Amino acid sequence: MAGKKPAGWPLPPLAAVLAIALVLLTSASAQLPGTMRMSVSSSAAQANGHSFAAALSGDGRWVSFYSDATNLVAGDTNGARDVFVHDVQTGATTRASVGPGGAQANGPSFAPAVSGNGRLVAFYSFASNVVPGDTNGVDDVFVRDLVGGRTTRVSLDSGGAQANGGSYSPTLSADGRFAAFTSDATNLVPGDSNNQRDVFVHDLQTGATERVSVDSAGVQGNLDSSSPSLSADGRFVAFSSFATNLVADDTNDGSDVFVRDRQTGTTTRVSVYNGGIEGDGDAFRPSISGDGRFVAFDSDMWDIVWGDTNDAFDVFVHDVQGNTTARASVDDTGAQAGGGSMRPSLSPDGRFVSFESEASNLVAGDTNGASDVFVHDNQSGATTRVSVDSAGAEGNNDSLRSSISADGRFVAFESQAANLVARDSNRFTDVFVRDTTAAPAPPPPAPPAQCRVPRVIGIRLATARSRIRKANCRVGRVRRARARRHVGRVVAQSPAAGARLAKGAKVNLVVGRR
């Protein structure tokens, strides 16, 4: 039997609740000069602690994250990590991990997810005072309505009973009606006897909770499942799992990525080669498109696309409809990354995917020796680095864990870099948003032309002269030596082939004569 419907659901239209604010609402882009720091107070004071795990609303206006900082809002005295939401347009920062009346949580909170319009924020927390009656002593998943001022616990069974094990990793459908999460609990659905971490979906409208890490017959997974990602309407749930019994012929002994269709009750493996052939390795951290057709994930499988020889984690996008898989962690020409890439975030239409990578060859001029955040356009094939300052200068430290807006224009990420915005002097990890339509940095100046000495031994003098000139070199002294087998051909050169010299450097030749 479904639990009691939460008060106020379905939510009134946001326009009715925030009429004045939305009348005045303009695109968040009007406020963005390229790259902005989000982990700041409403007065723009920088955080006095680390901030992590950026989550971006669909329109790019609201950014949620969790932080150790105590100065982002007034009265933060709980000594615990909290979840915050920053409004890019107004600059206001709000704490979301609070209980009735805005009371601060008495335990740490983590891993936020944001609904499409930024109104709802999901997170998990060890706090016991965020909702009344929280007596289970474990992490729970909550959803905060920033407009209504209510916090709801969603890691419950369909009758409203609290979980007997920890719950983590929340994600929300676009309208916030459905929340998916992982849990160690065994009492959220009947028949949960596998003693494994499972993936669940809770309906905030009806109160019903269902397990989705099951096979197409409803049989529970035989190993842990994690990392859920919901389609816009909550119908499709992507997740990773070590279970070997969710689909037939799963024999790779690794973690795979699956999609559960909650409407038809079918479970499909998507971390596969074209046509559904399983890969050799592990696949993790899926991100699903709004309609459920595309799923991005990271994997060290080398055999689910042709030419994967980099021996590193890559980011892939699987087309569920076409049953094809493509690699997204590539440069503009399709060349594979020279380092590991992971944690994709897919735009709702499946066109753009952001990810982090250690590779230095995805864009020109990547010389910082750090992990960066990139966006790959699956339509055009272009790859862009977004963990840069407003002028396009690269960060001076690692950037990680990105989240992309619905249109692919805005990307949020965390970074240890201290040079992405001016006056970043807190020496903590911060959260940033990059507007990818900002004017790109001018290309680096072309290196000075060089004479790269060509190999001309064995060819006729006239041809040798031409090759030397084309290499930005000049023909120097030409000496002739007896060489009956090579009359008229170059038999020696100085400097040797391959030498790099200043433009116009001379190449001396010895030519054979009778």
Secondary structure, 3 states (H helix, E strand, C coil): CCCCCCCCCCCCCHHHHCHHHHHHCCCHHHHCCCEEECCECCCCCECCCCEEEEEECCCCCEEEEEECCCCCCCCCCCCCCEEEEEECCCCCEEECCECHHHCECCCCEEEEEECCCCCEEEEEECCCCCCCCCCCCCCEEEEEECCCCEEEECCECCCCCECCCCEEEEEECCCCCEEEEEECCCCCCCCCCCCCCEEEEEECCCCCEEECCECCCCCECCCCEEEEEECCCCCEEEEEECCCCCCCCCCCCCCEEEEEECCCCEEEECCEECCCEECCCCEEEEEECCCCCEEEEEECCCCCCCCCCCCCCEEEEEECCCCEEEECCECCCCCECCCCEEEEEECCCCCEEEEEECCCCCCCCCCCCCCEEEEEECCCCCEEECCECCCCCECCCCEEEEEECCCCCEEEEEECCCCCCCCCCCCCCEEEEEECCCCCCCCCCCCCCEEECCCCCCCEHHHHHHHHHHCCCEEEEEEEEECHHHECEEEEEECCCCCEEECCCEEEEEEEEC
